[in-house]
């Protein structure tokens, strides 16, 4: 789960580095605490650098590093593979349901209960 969030955070920050944590949380539909936790992990891993304005303690923007860009590409490939498997699984399930419903519709029609 964190891998997927990290991917989306890196992608968003590359596009909008001045996005606040609150805005990131809204965009990703996750809690502000989760965003803070994941940004700290990305920062500790050297994938993101939090840049602050002089005199302010809060980060004003997040810069994705070269390591972060590479990690996003690797995560994108893994995310794509995961979603492809998920799609294939959904297609198989849909086909099973269609077959089941087709069978039930045919049987119901024979009994006079279901019209096609």
Backbone torsions as a table, in degrees:
resi	resn	phi	psi	omega
1	UNK	NA	-45.1	180.0
2	UNK	-62.2	-35.8	-179.8
3	UNK	-59.3	-42.5	179.3
4	UNK	-66.2	-42.3	178.2
5	UNK	-64.8	-43.2	178.7
6	UNK	-58.8	-42.6	178.9
7	UNK	-59.2	-50.3	-177.8
8	UNK	-66.5	-36.9	176.6
9	UNK	-62.5	-48.2	-179.9
10	UNK	-60.8	-42.0	-179.8
11	UNK	-63.2	-46.5	179.0
12	UNK	-64.0	-42.6	-177.8
13	UNK	-68.8	-30.4	175.5
14	UNK	-65.5	-36.6	-179.0
15	UNK	-81.2	-37.1	-176.8
16	UNK	-138.0	80.1	-176.0
17	UNK	-64.1	-21.0	-179.0
18	UNK	-92.8	12.0	178.0
19	UNK	-64.6	131.0	178.7
20	UNK	-75.1	162.9	177.0
21	UNK	-61.4	-38.3	179.1
22	UNK	-62.2	-42.9	178.9
23	UNK	-66.5	-40.8	177.5
24	UNK	-60.0	-43.4	179.8
25	UNK	-61.0	-43.6	178.6
26	UNK	-64.0	-45.6	-177.8
27	UNK	-63.1	-39.3	-177.4
28	UNK	-90.1	-5.9	-178.7
29	UNK	56.3	47.5	175.6
30	UNK	-131.7	169.6	-177.9
31	UNK	-72.4	156.1	176.3
32	UNK	-61.7	-38.4	177.4
33	UNK	-60.6	-40.1	179.0
34	UNK	-66.1	-40.3	177.6
35	UNK	-62.2	-46.5	-179.6
36	UNK	-59.7	-45.8	-179.8
37	UNK	-60.7	-46.9	-178.0
38	UNK	-69.4	-38.9	177.4
39	UNK	-64.2	-37.5	176.9
40	UNK	-63.7	-42.6	178.8
41	UNK	-63.4	-42.9	179.1
42	UNK	-66.3	-38.2	178.0
43	UNK	-66.7	-46.3	179.2
44	UNK	-61.5	-31.1	-179.6
45	UNK	-84.2	-2.3	178.9
46	UNK	79.1	16.2	-179.2
47	UNK	-90.5	-21.4	-179.3
48	UNK	-137.5	142.1	174.1
49	UNK	-117.2	124.9	177.0
50	UNK	-86.9	121.2	-179.6
51	UNK	-106.1	132.6	-179.2
52	UNK	-116.4	155.5	172.8
53	UNK	-82.2	149.9	179.0
54	UNK	-56.7	131.7	177.1
55	UNK	86.9	-10.3	178.4
56	UNK	-109.4	138.0	-178.8
57	UNK	-84.7	-23.9	-176.1
58	UNK	-85.8	142.5	175.6
59	UNK	-61.3	137.7	179.0
60	UNK	-98.1	-24.1	177.7
61	UNK	-157.2	159.2	179.1
62	UNK	-121.4	122.5	179.8
63	UNK	-101.6	125.6	177.3
64	UNK	-80.6	127.0	-178.7
65	UNK	-82.6	173.7	176.3
66	UNK	-58.9	-39.2	177.2
67	UNK	-63.0	-39.2	178.8
68	UNK	-66.5	-39.9	177.8
69	UNK	-64.7	-41.0	177.9
70	UNK	-66.1	-42.4	178.6
71	UNK	-62.4	-38.0	178.4
72	UNK	-64.1	-40.9	178.8
73	UNK	-64.0	-43.2	178.4
74	UNK	-64.1	-43.8	179.3
75	UNK	-65.0	-36.9	178.8
76	UNK	-62.0	-42.4	179.1
77	UNK	-64.3	-43.2	178.9
78	UNK	-66.5	-40.5	179.5
79	UNK	-63.9	-42.4	178.1
80	UNK	-61.9	-45.2	179.1
81	UNK	-61.7	-44.4	178.8
82	UNK	-60.3	-46.8	-178.5
83	UNK	-67.9	-33.1	177.1
84	UNK	-65.1	-44.0	177.1
85	UNK	-64.1	-40.4	178.3
86	UNK	-61.5	-43.5	178.9
87	UNK	-63.1	-43.7	179.1
88	UNK	-62.5	-40.3	178.3
89	UNK	-64.3	-42.3	178.1
90	UNK	-64.1	-39.8	178.6
91	UNK	-62.5	-42.5	178.0
92	UNK	-63.3	-41.9	179.6
93	UNK	-64.1	-42.2	178.4
94	UNK	-61.5	-43.4	179.0
95	UNK	-63.8	-40.5	177.5
96	UNK	-62.6	-42.9	179.9
97	UNK	-65.8	-40.8	177.2
98	UNK	-61.4	-43.7	179.3
99	UNK	-63.5	-43.1	179.5
100	UNK	-63.6	-45.3	179.5
101	UNK	-67.5	-38.5	177.2
102	UNK	-61.1	-42.4	178.7
103	UNK	-64.8	-46.1	-179.7
104	UNK	-65.1	-38.9	179.1
105	UNK	-64.6	-43.8	179.2
106	UNK	-62.4	-45.1	-178.4
107	UNK	-66.8	-40.8	179.3
108	UNK	-64.7	-37.8	179.2
109	UNK	-64.8	-38.0	178.8
110	UNK	-63.9	-34.2	-179.2
111	UNK	-86.7	-5.2	178.0
112	UNK	83.7	15.2	-177.0
113	UNK	-98.5	-28.2	-172.9
114	UNK	-125.2	135.2	174.5
115	UNK	-101.4	146.2	176.9
116	UNK	-98.1	NA	NA
